[in-house]
Amino acid sequence: MDLTVLSGDPVAILARHGKTFRWAGRFLPASGLQRAARLYRLLRFLDDLADEEPARGDGAALLRAIYHSLHAGSGTGTLPVPVRAELEFLLSELAVEPAVLAALLSGLLQDLQGVEIASTEELLRYSYRVAGTVGLMMCAVFDVRDPAAAAFAIDLGIAMQLTNICRDVKEDAARGRRYLPLRAGTEALEEPDRLEEEAVREALADTLALAERYYRSGLSGLGYLPWQARWTIACAAVLYRAIGRKLQRRGLAWRSGRVVLHSAEKTLTILWQLPVLLGLLWRAPEEAHEAALHAGLEGLPHVAP
């Protein structure tokens, strides 16, 4: 557990670990980029705690302490000073609701147990916790306070998380995590037989199709964002979506290495999608949200009724 990460240059950390977001972030004003990068730095730190070797235990203990401070309302006074400062930034300066951060932490704590998702509903609830919440936090970064924006922000976060899950099946299995709804355990995915490998391909196809529904909804809500943020988020979403489409073009060959977009591919993707992006930028905010997308997410913060 390296607390010095929280004092590092947030934009540099974003450039090193969140290349797609940093590429899209070039369109933000300096102040907006700094706020978004600082949020990313904290989220990256929390995610790294969940990925820390269980034998060390420090990361898990700190995650649980942060969660308890939010869930039980006991305050952040006992947390390490760098962590406390970043939580104050998130909760006070950005005005993120404690319940939203607590939901994120509950997803990260789920990762500590070793994950084997059993159903699509469980997959969506997990994706809400670790990424739909990030969509809500990004609304705070860009000072979007219209309650109607929340459902679309959640959907875009879920869509991008579903792409992440499809991209990282092999790496996640090595960590004892299986997010795709399958019968096979994580051990089987490390050395799958023919039927298990085909089952993963089918689950990938279903999950990428599900992600498309959430991308369509999330992108239809871009009109709630200020102009420069609208372009940045649209570019980031289009690039993430392109990762899933590249995986599809590879025949869903999930064992062949992690799918990434190189710089030239990112530029070409944006140019190819430019008419779509321009249409999204000029589109008025969507008022009607597809209620079926939030079926099964009941009880989570800002879920559409």
C-alpha positions in Angstrom: 0.0 0.0 0.0 1.7 3.2 -1.3 0.1 6.3 0.1 2.6 8.5 -1.7 0.5 7.8 -4.9 -2.1 10.2 -3.6 0.4 13.1 -3.7 1.6 12.3 -7.2 0.7 14.5 -10.2 -2.8 13.4 -11.0 -2.6 14.2 -14.7 0.7 12.2 -15.0 -1.0 9.2 -13.3 -4.0 9.5 -15.6 -1.6 9.5 -18.6 0.2 6.4 -17.4 -2.7 4.3 -16.3 -5.8 5.7 -18.0 -4.5 6.3 -21.5 -8.0 6.4 -23.1 -9.3 9.0 -20.7 -6.2 11.1 -20.9 -6.4 11.0 -24.7 -10.0 12.3 -24.5 -9.1 14.7 -21.7 -7.0 16.9 -24.0 -10.2 18.7 -24.9 -10.9 19.8 -21.3 -9.8 23.1 -19.8 -6.9 22.8 -17.4 -9.2 23.1 -14.3 -11.6 20.4 -15.5 -8.8 18.1 -16.4 -7.2 18.5 -13.0 -10.4 17.7 -11.2 -11.1 14.7 -13.3 -7.5 13.5 -13.0 -7.6 13.9 -9.2 -10.8 11.8 -9.1 -9.1 9.2 -11.2 -6.1 9.1 -9.0 -8.2 8.4 -5.9 -10.2 5.7 -7.8 -7.1 4.1 -9.1 -5.7 4.0 -5.5 -8.8 2.4 -4.2 -8.8 -0.1 -7.0 -5.2 -1.0 -6.4 -6.1 -1.7 -2.7 -8.6 -4.3 -3.9 -6.0 -5.9 -6.2 -3.3 -6.0 -3.5 -2.0 -9.4 -2.5 -4.4 -10.8 0.2 -1.4 -12.0 2.3 -0.4 -8.4 2.9 -3.9 -7.4 4.1 -3.2 -3.7 4.5 -5.2 -2.7 1.4 -8.2 -4.8 2.4 -8.1 -3.3 6.0 -8.0 0.3 4.6 -10.9 -0.4 2.2 -13.0 -1.7 5.0 -12.1 1.2 7.2 -13.1 3.7 4.6 -16.3 1.9 3.9 -17.1 1.7 7.6 -16.4 5.5 8.0 -19.1 6.2 5.3 -21.6 3.5 6.0 -21.6 3.9 9.8 -21.2 7.6 9.7 -18.2 7.4 12.0 -16.2 10.0 10.2 -12.8 9.9 8.5 -10.7 11.0 11.5 -8.9 7.7 12.0 -7.9 7.3 8.3 -4.4 8.1 7.0 -4.0 11.8 6.3 -3.5 11.5 2.5 -6.6 9.3 2.2 -8.6 11.7 4.4 -7.6 14.7 2.2 -8.7 13.0 -1.0 -12.0 11.9 0.6 -12.6 15.5 1.7 -12.0 16.6 -1.9 -14.5 14.1 -3.1 -17.2 14.5 -0.5 -16.8 18.3 0.2 -15.4 20.0 -2.9 -17.1 17.8 -5.5 -20.1 17.2 -3.2 -20.3 13.5 -4.0 -22.9 11.8 -1.8 -21.4 9.4 0.8 -23.9 6.7 -0.4 -22.4 6.8 -3.9 -18.9 6.3 -2.6 -20.0 3.6 -0.2 -21.6 1.8 -3.1 -18.3 1.9 -5.1 -16.4 0.6 -2.1 -18.9 -2.3 -1.6 -18.1 -3.4 -5.2 -14.3 -3.2 -4.5 -14.9 -5.2 -1.2 -16.7 -7.8 -3.3 -13.5 -8.2 -5.4 -11.6 -9.1 -2.2 -13.7 -12.2 -1.8 -13.0 -13.7 -5.2 -15.8 -13.2 -7.6 -17.9 -15.7 -9.6 -20.9 -13.8 -11.0 -24.0 -16.0 -11.3 -26.5 -14.0 -13.3 -26.9 -10.9 -15.6 -28.6 -9.1 -12.8 -25.7 -9.7 -10.5 -23.3 -8.6 -13.2 -25.2 -5.3 -13.7 -25.4 -4.6 -9.9 -21.6 -5.1 -9.7 -21.0 -2.9 -12.7 -23.2 -0.2 -11.2 -21.1 -0.3 -8.0 -17.7 -0.1 -9.5 -18.5 2.1 -12.6 -22.1 3.4 -12.5 -21.0 5.3 -9.4 -18.1 6.7 -11.3 -20.5 8.1 -13.9 -22.3 9.9 -11.0 -19.0 11.2 -9.7 -18.1 12.6 -13.1 -21.3 14.5 -13.0 -20.0 16.1 -9.9 -16.6 16.8 -11.5 -18.4 18.8 -14.3 -20.9 20.3 -11.9 -23.9 18.6 -13.5 -26.7 18.8 -10.9 -29.8 18.0 -12.9 -31.3 14.9 -11.3 -32.4 13.6 -14.7 -28.7 13.3 -15.8 -28.0 10.6 -13.2 -29.6 7.6 -14.9 -27.7 8.3 -18.1 -24.4 8.7 -16.3 -25.0 5.4 -14.5 -25.7 3.7 -17.8 -22.5 5.0 -19.5 -20.5 3.8 -16.5 -22.1 0.4 -16.7 -21.5 0.1 -20.4 -17.7 0.9 -20.1 -17.4 -1.6 -17.2 -19.0 -4.3 -19.3 -16.4 -3.6 -22.0 -13.6 -3.8 -19.3 -14.9 -7.1 -18.1 -15.0 -8.6 -21.7 -11.4 -7.3 -22.3 -10.0 -8.7 -19.1 -11.4 -12.2 -18.8 -8.0 -13.9 -18.8 -6.4 -11.5 -16.3 -9.3 -11.6 -14.0 -9.4 -15.4 -13.9 -5.8 -15.3 -12.8 -6.9 -13.2 -9.8 -9.7 -15.6 -8.9 -12.4 -13.4 -10.4 -15.0 -14.4 -13.0 -17.5 -11.6 -13.9 -19.1 -13.2 -16.9 -22.2 -15.3 -15.9 -20.9 -18.8 -16.5 -21.0 -22.2 -14.9 -17.2 -22.7 -15.1 -15.1 -21.6 -12.1 -12.1 -19.3 -12.4 -9.7 -22.3 -12.3 -11.3 -23.8 -15.4 -10.9 -20.5 -17.3 -7.1 -20.6 -16.8 -6.9 -23.9 -18.7 -10.3 -24.2 -20.4 -11.4 -27.2 -22.5 -13.2 -26.7 -25.8 -16.7 -26.4 -24.3 -15.6 -24.0 -21.6 -13.8 -21.8 -24.1 -16.9 -21.7 -26.3 -19.1 -20.9 -23.3 -16.9 -17.9 -22.6 -17.2 -16.7 -26.3 -21.0 -16.9 -26.0 -21.0 -15.0 -22.7 -18.7 -12.4 -24.3 -21.1 -12.0 -27.2 -24.1 -11.6 -24.9 -22.2 -9.1 -22.6 -21.0 -6.9 -25.5 -24.6 -6.9 -26.9 -25.8 -5.8 -23.4 -23.1 -3.1 -23.3 -24.4 -1.7 -26.5 -27.8 -1.0 -24.9 -26.1 0.9 -22.1 -23.9 2.8 -24.5 -26.9 4.0 -26.5 -28.6 5.2 -23.3 -25.6 6.7 -21.7 -24.6 8.6 -24.9 -28.1 9.9 -25.3 -27.7 11.8 -22.1 -24.6 13.8 -23.1 -26.6 16.9 -23.5 -26.7 17.3 -19.7 -22.9 18.0 -19.8 -21.2 21.3 -20.5 -19.8 21.5 -24.0 -16.1 20.7 -23.5 -17.0 17.9 -21.1 -19.5 16.6 -23.6 -16.8 16.1 -26.2 -14.4 14.5 -23.8 -16.9 12.0 -22.4 -18.2 11.2 -25.9 -14.7 10.5 -27.2 -13.9 8.3 -24.1 -17.1 6.3 -24.5 -16.6 5.8 -28.3 -13.0 4.6 -27.7 -14.1 2.2 -25.0 -16.9 0.9 -27.2 -14.3 0.4 -30.0 -12.3 -1.9 -27.7 -15.3 -4.3 -27.5 -15.8 -4.1 -31.3 -12.1 -4.9 -31.9 -12.6 -7.9 -29.6 -15.5 -8.9 -31.8 -13.5 -8.5 -35.0 -10.9 -10.9 -33.4 -13.5 -13.5 -33.1 -13.9 -13.0 -29.4 -10.5 -14.7 -28.9 -10.3 -13.8 -25.3 -7.1 -15.9 -24.6 -5.0 -14.1 -27.3 -4.0 -11.2 -25.2 -5.6 -8.0 -23.9 -7.3 -5.9 -26.6 -6.0 -2.3 -26.7 -6.3 0.7 -29.0 -3.1 2.2 -30.0 -2.8 6.0 -30.6 -3.3 5.8 -34.3 -6.3 3.6 -33.9 -7.8 6.1 -31.4 -7.4 8.9 -33.9 -8.9 6.9 -36.7 -11.8 5.7 -34.5 -12.7 9.3 -33.7 -12.4 10.4 -37.3 -14.5 7.5 -38.4 -17.1 8.2 -35.8 -17.0 12.0 -36.2 -20.5 12.3 -37.8 -22.0 10.3 -34.9 -20.1 12.3 -32.3 -21.2 15.6 -33.8 -24.8 14.4 -33.8 -24.4 13.5 -30.1 -22.9 16.9 -29.3 -25.8 18.8 -30.7 -28.5 16.5 -29.4 -30.8 17.9 -26.8 -30.7 16.1 -23.4 -32.8 13.0 -23.4 -35.6 13.2 -20.9 -37.1 9.7 -21.0 -34.9 7.0 -19.6 -35.4 3.3 -20.6 -36.7 1.9 -17.3 -35.8 -1.7 -18.2 -32.1 -0.8 -18.0 -32.4 -0.3 -14.3 -34.6 -3.3 -13.5 -32.7 -5.3 -10.9 -30.7 -2.2 -9.6 -33.4 -1.2 -7.1 -32.1 0.2 -3.8 -28.9 1.7 -5.3 -28.3 5.5 -5.3 -30.0 7.5 -8.1 -31.3 4.4 -9.9 -34.2 5.4 -12.2 -37.7 4.3 -10.9 
